Amino acid sequence: MNKIRLIISREYLTRVKKKSFIVMTILGPILFAALFIAPAWIASMEDTEIKTIAVIDSSSVFINKIQDTDYIKFKYLENTTLDDVRKGFSESEYYAVLQILPSITYEPTAVHLFSKKQPGFAVKSYISSSMEKELRNQKLRAAGINDDVLSSIKSDVSIRTIQWTEDGTEKEGSTEIAMAVGYAGGFLIYFFIFMFGAQIMRGVIEEKTSRIIEIIVSSVRPFQLMMGKIIGVALVGLTQFLLWIVLTFAIITGVKTVLFPQLGTQNAQEVVAQDMFSQNMPDSQQVVQQQNMQEFESIFNSLKTINYGVLIGSFIFFFLGGYLLYGSLFAAIGSAVDNEADTQQFMFPITIPLILGIFVMMNAIQTPDSPVAFWFSIIPFTSPIVMMVRIPFGVPYWELALSMGLLVLTFIGTTWLAGKIYRTGILMYGKKINYKELWKWIRYKY
Amino acid sequence: MELLRAQDVDKRFVNHLALDKVNISVPENSIYGLLGPNGAGKTTLIRIINRITAPDSGGIFLNGRPLQPDDVYNIGYLPEERGLYKKMKVGEQALYLAQLKGLSRHDALKRLKYWFEKFEMQAWWDKKVEELSKGMQQKVQFITTIIHEPKLLIFDEPFSGFDPINANMLKQEILEMKAKGATIIFSTHNMGSVEELCDHITLINKSKNILEGQIDEIRNRYKSNIYEISFHGEIEKLEKTLNAHYELVEKLKVNGKNAVRIKLLHQTNENELLSLIIPTVEILSFNEVMPGMNDIFIKVVNENKNK
């Protein structure tokens, strides 16, 4: 036991002290934070420029009908031809010229937007949605529907989902939140297995090619060395994740207070949401915001109702279980080859179930209780990824227990099998290894 | 007293038999040479003694009882293919390997300090292994092999890769460790070092050990009654005096003097030879020619091949 501890601490310390670890630890959160902050930042930057668009409406349908927004202003030019505007366009204040032909009422392509640069998507979609709405309203009016009916016709639907739990209480849940949490959990596990599994493999190859392996295994059993390495790398991974989470939060909070002091308690996502909704502005902005608030309220409610005990507990379990299952296989691959280039053929059977797991995960997000999702969340090679997606939606305890039990049995099995390959492989040099050879190693008596 | 015994050790790999009923007996406080051509099974036997692999049948006994997992603390092993973690610092690494051999951190530090001073390599402590030359790495590795002061030391081809100065230093250390009571097993192709260092040898060929014993006894066993005589005078004269009991094997010059090698065939002895040739030449020296380990090695291996 003492030796395993020594090995773990060496594996841990040498990796944590590496420059690449430190760089990754610092760079990771900056990237993550950028991912969160960038949309809000861009949203706040984008609209500060006021764009004036000249409208030449020869159909006369849209005069003063397209409403200004905070950043897009419309100027309706009368008795002006397109050529007139074109002459002085580069010196003019206009961002673009909107030309509407008389045939607009029956021909959708009778609108042109002229500008120096390709106009932004927001501008284009705002104009087209405003025009569509205006045309529709006019047609409805022509059909005899009055303005009162028109203003009452717009309706919004926002479904609140409530779960009846077995003890009879009601829980408000959010499908979106469940999806996000599940997706994040499953993807983290996938990412962790690959990234740190590869580190185990490289560590084994390093020991083999530097030939120190024979010295180590004359002091400790190969199995101890393998387990020490797997556990040591796991601790490196956990350390990195922990630092990432802490640093990401620190950076986001820091940047938020520096860059968006006016936001106060609002979070970046709300800014984005607002910005998206602001395109529908002709309807009253207030209604949208109110709706928005309701939605957030419901999200917060459902965030409160998620069973964090089960969620976090099973995340840690599947996280480590999946890692241990694959970690020993990565170690076995490392032991069987002389250099990293030769790992390809053995990586294949490891990669397949993991990628399959990701595909099924995408599917399980839509239909968490489908037979596919069920079976893949029970089968140990994909269960860590797929089960994580199902848990936020609620999974019967017996399924969870079955999946966990099978995972434990399988990782004991793969570790035992990998250990057999490992102890032969680490002392085998200069031989091209195939699956037949690996099978022989497994059957070796020691 | 016998320290280590391998008894009927068998080891089979998939396509060949690496060891076939190998028996060796290593006396305590001796230097024991493990000889044999490439691929004979020496490294496999060494790995079995180090508990890196297990024999299919047979056993290894240390001090008369079967080898235990904890016995690795009493064994120091320098493998043929040497290596260290390249990116790790020398001192850290030596400390780690010493602790794996059961030393406490405190003891390991103290002893490492002693050895680093002795070999004048304190300045290397904080260097990465990859910054050292190959010879320097070998020294570090040697220290980590003996740091726990094991009773049994096993060196696989210890002299390969060392320059003559370091090889000589290694030789001195081996002799010193023997003087302190350690038992040393080493495998080598270098017959010169065998004659110089070993008390006992075993010769492994094609998975079997075909020759084992004390080195003097073996050389006696393989001597072929050849004597070397150097003298003043003419070789032809001497040659004429030899009768059917003798065979002139070789004419040569030793330190500028004429010399011959004569084989005693049968029903004769050294004195008769001397009395025969004394009247013809002035004898300067008369020695029995002992077979070198090199000759014995080649002879035994070839004989074995012809069987």
Interface residues (C-beta under 8 A of the other chain):
Chain A: K3 L6 I7 R10 T14 E206 E207 S210 R211 I212 I213 E214 I215 I216 V217 S218 S219 V220 R221 L427 K440 K445 Y446
Chain B: V14 R47 N50 R51 I52 T53 A54 D56 P69 V72 I75 Y77 P79 E81 R82 G83 L84 Y85 K86 K87 M88 Y96 L97 Q99 L100 K101 Q141 T144
